[in-house]
Amino acid sequence: MTKTTVPIGPQHPLLKEPMSFQLGLEGERVAESAMRIGYVHRGIERLCQERSYVQNIYLLERVCGICSHVHATTYSRAVEALMGVEVPPRGVYLRALMCEFERIHSHLLWLGVIARNIGFDTIFNYAWRDREIVLDIMEDLSGGRVSHAANTLGGSRFDLTDEHRDKILEQLQIMDAQIQLLLGAVEHERTLRERTRGIGKLTLEQIHRYCVVGPVARASGLDIDLRRDRHEAPYDRLEFAVPVHTDGDVWARTLVRVQEAVESVSLCRQILNSLPEGPVTTRVPRRVPAGEAISRSEAPRGEVIYYVRSDGSDKPARVKVRTPTLTALVTLSEQLADVQMADVSVVLSGVDLCIACADR
């Protein structure tokens, strides 16, 4: 059979960010695929060596627009470990609160994107409408809807009043009802189920082989979540479930993400109701002692790792970032093998691509 090459990208309505695919088709079946990234490389890790430790907080928020706060939080924790600084409990809780809002935002955005790419505009409209509630809350807290600048070395840049907390709790009640409706639609809507079930399947062995993390891994049966497994504040004092499914396809990834959004709403409510009194930040030394530190966090797409090395100057000697997207991207060639051309959009959307954090 004659093989046809179909290019997708680097600019394409299917893709949120620039990347390129070359698909080799035999009829409507994908026989082979090749991927290329590098279109948005910004050299962020190198730029970190030219900026102060405080300036890098705001630079590293630009690694990923959707996960900006968790990147800044993970970096700040590494620098604080080098300094020997302990963040006040209230500051730890406020950081976690923003991380959970960011997780809800990320999962609702992804749900809208995949629904739009399979032609299910109803879920797209509802998901992105409800996402505005989260963005409004984050804007009220930090002043920013995408880049929040909510972190400072030693704690949180913002605090909450009792009136503000009560207002957020009211918004969470509305959001909880809306996400429950979305979960019901995802679980029972035949269109979404038929378009995603059995597509982009990854086995648990493949997850281990490629070191995949986050919702993609949990959808294939890998029961891992740093929030629960590291037993660190404030998650060691909060109650939440980690959704895990075993089908390993896009349908399972959809369930994992929407169920995680439900759990995150509950976590936000628990954090607000148990917010400790006291300061939100503490003083830090002007210089970072020489040494090296590693910090890990559970971002919406999976584990984020920061390595920071100090030579005793006012700028880091090295900052290395390990984002969860790159390992998921490596699996795309196997996920695309033998799928129909009409299902390519489902596979690419199901991974929740973030080329910005993969390229950096």
C-alpha positions in Angstrom: 0.0 0.0 0.0 1.3 3.5 -0.9 2.3 5.4 2.2 1.2 9.1 2.5 3.0 11.6 4.7 0.9 14.1 6.6 2.5 17.0 8.4 1.0 18.4 11.6 2.5 21.6 12.9 4.5 23.4 14.0 1.5 25.7 13.7 -1.8 23.8 13.7 -5.3 24.3 15.3 -4.8 21.0 17.1 -1.7 22.2 18.9 -1.7 24.7 21.8 2.0 25.3 21.3 4.4 24.9 18.4 5.7 21.4 17.7 5.8 19.2 14.6 4.7 15.7 13.6 5.3 13.8 10.5 2.7 11.0 10.2 3.2 8.1 7.7 -0.2 6.8 6.7 -1.2 3.6 5.1 -4.8 4.4 4.1 -6.3 5.9 7.3 -3.9 4.0 9.6 -0.9 5.7 11.2 2.0 3.4 10.3 4.8 5.6 11.6 5.4 9.0 13.2 8.2 11.4 13.9 8.2 14.3 16.3 10.2 17.5 16.5 10.3 20.1 19.3 12.6 23.0 19.9 10.5 25.8 18.4 10.0 27.7 21.7 13.4 27.0 23.5 14.2 30.0 25.6 17.3 28.9 27.6 15.7 29.5 31.0 18.1 27.3 32.9 21.0 29.3 31.5 19.3 32.6 32.2 18.9 31.6 35.9 22.7 31.8 36.3 22.6 35.5 35.3 19.9 36.5 37.7 19.7 36.7 41.5 17.8 34.1 43.5 14.9 36.4 44.0 14.7 37.4 40.3 14.6 33.7 39.3 11.3 33.2 41.1 9.6 35.3 38.5 11.7 33.9 35.6 10.8 30.3 36.5 7.1 31.1 36.6 7.5 31.5 32.8 8.6 27.8 32.4 4.9 27.0 32.0 2.0 29.4 32.1 -0.5 26.8 33.4 1.8 25.5 36.2 3.6 28.7 37.0 3.0 28.7 40.8 4.2 25.1 41.4 7.5 25.9 39.5 8.1 28.9 41.6 7.2 27.0 44.8 9.5 24.1 44.0 12.4 26.4 43.2 11.8 28.4 46.3 11.8 25.3 48.5 15.2 24.3 47.1 16.7 27.7 47.8 15.2 27.7 51.3 16.8 24.3 51.9 20.2 25.7 51.0 19.6 28.6 53.4 18.3 26.4 56.2 15.1 28.5 56.3 11.8 27.0 57.5 8.7 28.6 56.0 6.0 29.5 58.6 3.0 27.1 58.6 0.6 29.7 57.3 2.9 30.4 54.4 3.1 26.6 53.6 -0.7 26.3 53.6 -1.1 29.4 51.3 1.4 27.9 48.9 -0.5 24.6 48.8 -3.8 26.5 48.3 -2.5 28.1 45.2 -1.1 24.8 43.9 -4.5 23.2 44.3 -6.3 26.0 42.5 -3.7 25.7 39.7 -4.4 22.0 39.5 -8.1 22.6 39.0 -7.4 25.3 36.4 -5.0 23.0 34.5 -7.4 20.0 34.5 -10.5 22.1 33.4 -8.4 23.7 30.7 -7.3 20.3 29.5 -10.9 18.9 29.6 -12.0 21.8 27.4 -9.2 21.3 24.9 -9.8 17.6 24.4 -13.6 18.1 24.2 -13.1 20.8 21.5 -10.7 18.6 19.6 -13.2 15.7 19.4 -16.0 18.1 18.5 -17.8 18.0 21.9 -18.4 21.7 22.2 -20.8 21.4 25.1 -18.2 20.1 27.6 -15.7 22.6 26.1 -18.0 25.5 26.9 -18.9 24.3 30.4 -15.3 23.5 31.4 -13.9 26.8 30.3 -16.8 28.7 31.8 -16.2 27.0 35.2 -12.4 27.6 34.8 -13.1 31.3 35.1 -14.2 30.8 38.7 -10.7 29.5 39.5 -8.9 32.2 37.6 -11.0 34.9 39.4 -10.0 33.4 42.8 -6.3 33.3 41.9 -6.5 36.8 40.6 -8.1 38.0 43.9 -5.4 36.2 45.9 -2.3 37.2 44.0 -3.2 39.9 41.4 -2.5 37.6 38.5 -4.5 35.1 36.5 -1.6 33.3 34.9 1.7 34.4 36.5 0.9 35.0 40.1 4.2 36.1 41.7 2.7 34.6 44.9 6.0 33.2 46.3 8.9 34.9 48.0 11.9 33.3 49.5 10.8 32.5 53.1 7.1 32.1 52.4 4.1 33.6 50.7 3.7 37.1 49.2 0.0 37.3 50.0 -2.2 36.7 53.0 -5.9 36.1 53.5 -8.5 38.0 55.6 -11.4 36.1 57.2 -13.8 38.0 54.8 -11.7 36.9 51.8 -11.7 33.3 53.0 -15.4 33.2 53.4 -15.9 34.6 49.9 -13.6 31.9 48.4 -15.5 29.2 50.3 -18.7 30.4 48.7 -17.0 30.3 45.2 -15.8 26.8 46.0 -19.3 25.6 46.7 -20.4 26.8 43.2 -17.3 25.2 41.7 -17.8 21.9 43.4 -21.3 21.6 42.0 -20.1 22.5 38.5 -17.2 20.0 38.5 -19.5 17.3 39.8 -21.8 18.0 36.8 -18.8 17.7 34.5 -17.7 14.5 36.1 -21.2 13.1 35.5 -21.1 14.1 31.9 -17.7 12.5 31.4 -18.7 9.3 33.1 -22.0 8.8 31.3 -21.7 10.7 27.9 -21.5 8.1 25.2 -19.8 10.4 22.7 -16.8 11.1 24.9 -16.5 7.5 26.0 -16.6 6.1 22.5 -14.0 8.6 21.1 -11.5 8.0 23.9 -11.8 4.4 25.1 -9.0 2.2 23.8 -7.1 5.1 22.2 -3.5 6.0 23.1 -3.2 3.0 25.4 -0.1 2.7 27.6 0.6 -0.4 29.7 2.1 -0.1 33.2 5.3 -1.6 31.9 5.6 1.2 29.3 5.0 3.7 32.1 7.9 2.3 34.0 10.1 2.1 31.0 9.6 5.7 30.0 9.4 7.1 33.6 6.0 8.7 32.9 4.5 10.5 35.9 1.3 12.3 36.8 -2.2 11.6 35.5 -0.9 9.7 32.5 0.8 7.2 34.8 -2.1 7.0 37.3 -4.4 6.2 34.4 -2.2 3.1 33.7 -2.3 1.8 37.3 0.8 3.5 38.8 -0.4 4.6 42.2 2.0 7.5 43.0 1.4 11.0 44.1 4.0 13.1 45.9 1.4 15.0 47.9 0.5 11.8 49.6 3.7 9.8 49.5 6.1 12.4 50.9 4.0 13.0 54.0 4.9 16.7 54.1 2.8 19.7 55.3 0.1 20.5 54.8 -0.9 17.3 52.9 0.0 15.1 55.8 -2.9 16.7 57.7 -5.4 16.7 54.9 -7.7 13.9 53.7 -7.9 13.2 50.0 -7.9 10.3 47.5 -5.6 9.7 44.6 -7.6 8.6 41.6 -6.0 5.6 39.9 -7.4 3.6 36.9 -5.9 0.7 35.0 -7.2 1.0 31.4 -4.3 3.2 30.4 -6.2 5.0 27.6 -7.4 8.5 27.0 -10.7 7.6 28.6 -8.9 6.6 31.9 -6.8 9.8 31.8 -10.0 11.9 31.5 -11.5 10.2 34.5 -8.3 10.7 36.5 -8.0 14.4 35.8 -11.7 15.2 36.5 -11.7 13.2 39.7 -8.5 14.9 40.7 -10.2 18.3 40.2 -13.0 17.1 42.6 -10.4 16.2 45.2 -8.6 19.5 44.8 -11.8 21.4 45.5 -12.1 19.4 48.7 -8.4 20.1 49.5 -8.9 23.9 49.0 -11.8 23.8 51.4 -9.8 21.9 54.0 -6.9 24.3 53.7 -9.0 27.3 54.2 -10.9 25.8 57.1 -7.6 24.8 58.9 -5.4 27.7 58.0 -3.1 28.3 60.9 -2.5 31.7 62.4 0.8 33.5 62.3 3.1 35.1 59.8 3.1 34.1 56.1 6.9 34.6 55.6 10.1 34.8 57.5 13.4 36.6 57.1 16.1 35.0 54.9 19.8 35.7 54.7 21.1 37.9 52.0 23.5 35.3 50.7 22.8 31.6 49.9 25.5 29.3 51.4 27.5 27.1 49.0 25.9 23.7 48.5 23.3 21.9 46.5 19.6 21.0 47.0 16.9 19.1 45.3 13.2 19.9 45.6 10.2 17.9 44.3 6.5 18.7 43.9 3.4 17.2 42.4 2.4 19.5 39.5 -0.8 19.1 37.6 1.0 17.1 34.9 3.1 15.1 37.4 6.4 15.3 39.4 8.5 18.5 38.9 12.1 18.3 40.2 14.4 21.3 40.8 18.2 21.0 41.3 19.9 24.2 42.6 23.6 24.5 43.2 25.1 27.5 45.0 28.7 28.7 44.9 28.1 31.3 47.7 27.5 34.2 45.4 24.2 36.1 44.9 23.4 34.0 41.8 22.9 30.3 41.4 25.8 28.3 39.8 23.3 25.9 38.3 19.5 25.4 38.1 18.2 22.2 36.5 14.5 21.5 35.9 12.9 18.2 35.3 9.4 18.6 34.0 6.8 15.9 33.6 6.0 16.6 29.9 9.1 15.3 28.2 8.7 11.7 29.3 5.1 11.7 28.2 6.1 13.1 24.8 8.5 10.2 24.3 5.6 7.8 24.5 3.7 9.5 21.6 5.3 7.3 18.9 3.9 4.2 20.6 0.5 5.8 21.3 0.1 6.8 17.7 1.0 3.5 16.2 -1.8 1.9 14.3 -4.5 4.5 15.3 -6.8 5.9 12.7 -6.0 9.4 11.4 -9.3 10.7 13.0 -8.0 9.6 16.4 -4.7 11.4 16.2 -6.2 14.5 17.8 -7.5 12.4 20.7 -4.0 10.9 21.3 -2.2 14.3 21.2 -4.8 15.9 23.5 -4.9 13.1 25.9 -1.2 13.5 26.9 -1.8 17.2 27.9 1.1 18.5 26.0 3.1 21.5 27.4 5.8 22.2 24.9 6.9 25.4 26.7 8.0 23.4 29.8 9.6 20.6 27.6 11.6 23.1 25.6 12.3 25.7 28.3 
